[in-house]
């Protein structure tokens, strides 16, 4: 996995420099492989000197991971009682994602360590996850039952603070990213099972 990542990056940079040599003459870029133990990993979000994603441990499901620019200093965010974990977002020293539990995957936020995990999962739901983060709030999706669509939601650091972002009249929605006080996502009939019939929306925080 590590070797293929390195080769791909070198080819990408070589092609870019060959086709746009003049534009790249003053720019220098360096690829840093963050894979902590050589079993495969993926970076998924970056903010303020932090990077988050997932890596494959020696045994079991993927673990959420936090980096600060190098592989050696990686921090495993997987709580001791979790059946795997995934980090999808980071902002302002906090990280967001989901952890596997006996009753489904739970949305969580971390503050730099596995022990800091805060469970945002609403009671009675089978899955929730954080996919975007802003100043003091988190956005993502929830699923209430096996045949239910996703619903976009917003939290402010606790499970009790959860509110729905699902537009009136839409049976399903996603929330995927944050910029300032704007939230990007999608809503369409059938939620995640809508196929290509997707209506994109931007939700705004007052």
N, C-alpha and C positions, 0 to 999 in steps of 0.2 A: 504493500500500500504506500509506504513512504517513498520507495523508489519511483513508482508511477507518478506520484504527485510531483516529485522533483523534475522528472523528465518533461511532464506536461508544462510546467511553469517555464522551463528553459526554452521549449519550443515556442511558446506564446511570446516570450520576450524577444526571441530571435526574429520571428516573423514581424513583429511590430517594428523592431529596429531596422529591418531590411526595407520595409515599405515606407516608413516615415522617418528616415534617418535624420533629416534636418530638424524636424520637430523634437526629436528625442536627444539631440546633441547635448543639451545642457541638463537633461534630467537623468537621474540615476535611481534605480529601484533595486531592492534586494528582497528576495523571497525568503521567508522564515518558516520552516516546517515546525508546526506546533504539536504534532502527534506525540503524546507523552511516552508511550511504551511500544510503539511500532506495530500496533494491532489494528490501526485504522481509526480515523477521527474526522470530524467535520466542524469547521467554524461557521456559525450561523448569525452572529450579531457582534457589533463593535461599538464602543462608546468610551470616550475619555481615557484611553490607555488600557481599557479592558476588552477582552474578547471572550465570547462564550460559545459553546457548542456541545458536542458529544464526543465521547471516545469509547472504544471497545476495551473493557478490562480483560484480564486473563480468562475470567469465567463469567458467565451470566449475561444479562442484558446490558445495553449501553448505559453509561453514566453521564450525567450533566457535568460539564467541566468549565472552569474559569481560568483564563490565562492573563498574564500581564506582559505579553510580548515575547515570551520564550517558552519552550517546552519544559525546561527543568523546573520552573516554578509553578507548574500547573496545580490547581486546587480541585479536588474531586468534590462535587456538590451533592453527591448521592447520599440521602439520609440513610442511617443504618438499617431502618426497617422498610426501605423502599424496594420494590421489585423493578428496578431500572428507573432512569430519570432522563429528562431532555431539557436543555436550556435553549430557549428560542429568542430571548430578548435581554437587553441590558441597558441601564440608564442611571446616571448619577450614583454609581457605586452599588446599585441593586441589580439583581438578575431575576429573570422570570422564566417559567416553563411549566413542566408537569412532572409528577412522580407517580410510579405505579404502586397502587395499594390493593388490598384484597377486594374492595368494592368498585374498582375502576381507577383510572388515572385522575389525579387531583392537581388542579392548578396551584402553583406555589410561587412565592418570591423568596429569594435569598439575599443576604447582605454579606457576601464574601466567604461563606463557609457552609458546610453541610448542616452544622448544628443550628444555624440561623434560620432555617426554612420555616416559612409561615404558610399554613395550609389555607387556601382561599376557596376550597371546594364547597359548593352549596349542598346542604342536606337533601337527600332524595334523588340526586343526579347520578348518572353513571360515568360521566367524564367531564372534565374541564381542563383548560390550559390557558396560560398567559402567552400571547404572541407579540405584544407591543407594550411599551412603557413610556410614560411621560413624567413630568414633575408631580409626584404625589399620587399618580394613578396608574392603573394597569388595565389593558384590554385583552380580550380573548374570546373564547367560545365555550359554551356548555352544551351538553346533550342530556336530556332528561330520561329517555328510555331507549330501548333497543331499536325501535322503529321511528324514533323522533329525529328531526333535523337538528342541525347546529343552530344556536342562537348567540348572536353577538352580545357581549356584556362588558361592563366596566366595574372595576373595583377601586377602592381607595385604601388598600393595605390590609383589609380584613374581609372575611367571608360575609359578615353582616352588612357591609357597605355595597354589595353587588346590586347593580341596576341593569335593566335591559336596554340595549341599543337597537333592538329589532324594530325596523320601521313598521308603522301601522299597515296592516294588510298583507305583510310578507310572512309566509310560513317558515322562513329560515334565513339565516344571515351569518356572516363571518366578520370578525374584526382582526386585522392583521398588522397594522403599523400605526405609528404615531409620529407626528412632527408638530412641535409646539402644542397647540390646543386642538389640533385636527387629527381625526382618526380615519384611516382608510380601511375599507372593507368591501363587502359585497352582499347583496340580498337578491334572492330569486325564488320562485316557486320550487319547493322541494328541497331547499337548503343545499347540503353537500351532494345530494343525488340529482341535482338539476341538470347535469350534463353541460352542454354548451350554452344553455339559456341563462346567462348571468347578467344581472343589472348592477353596475358598479355605483357605489354611493360613497360620499364622504360625510362622516358624522363630526359635529363640532361641539366641543365642550364649552359651555357658557362660563 
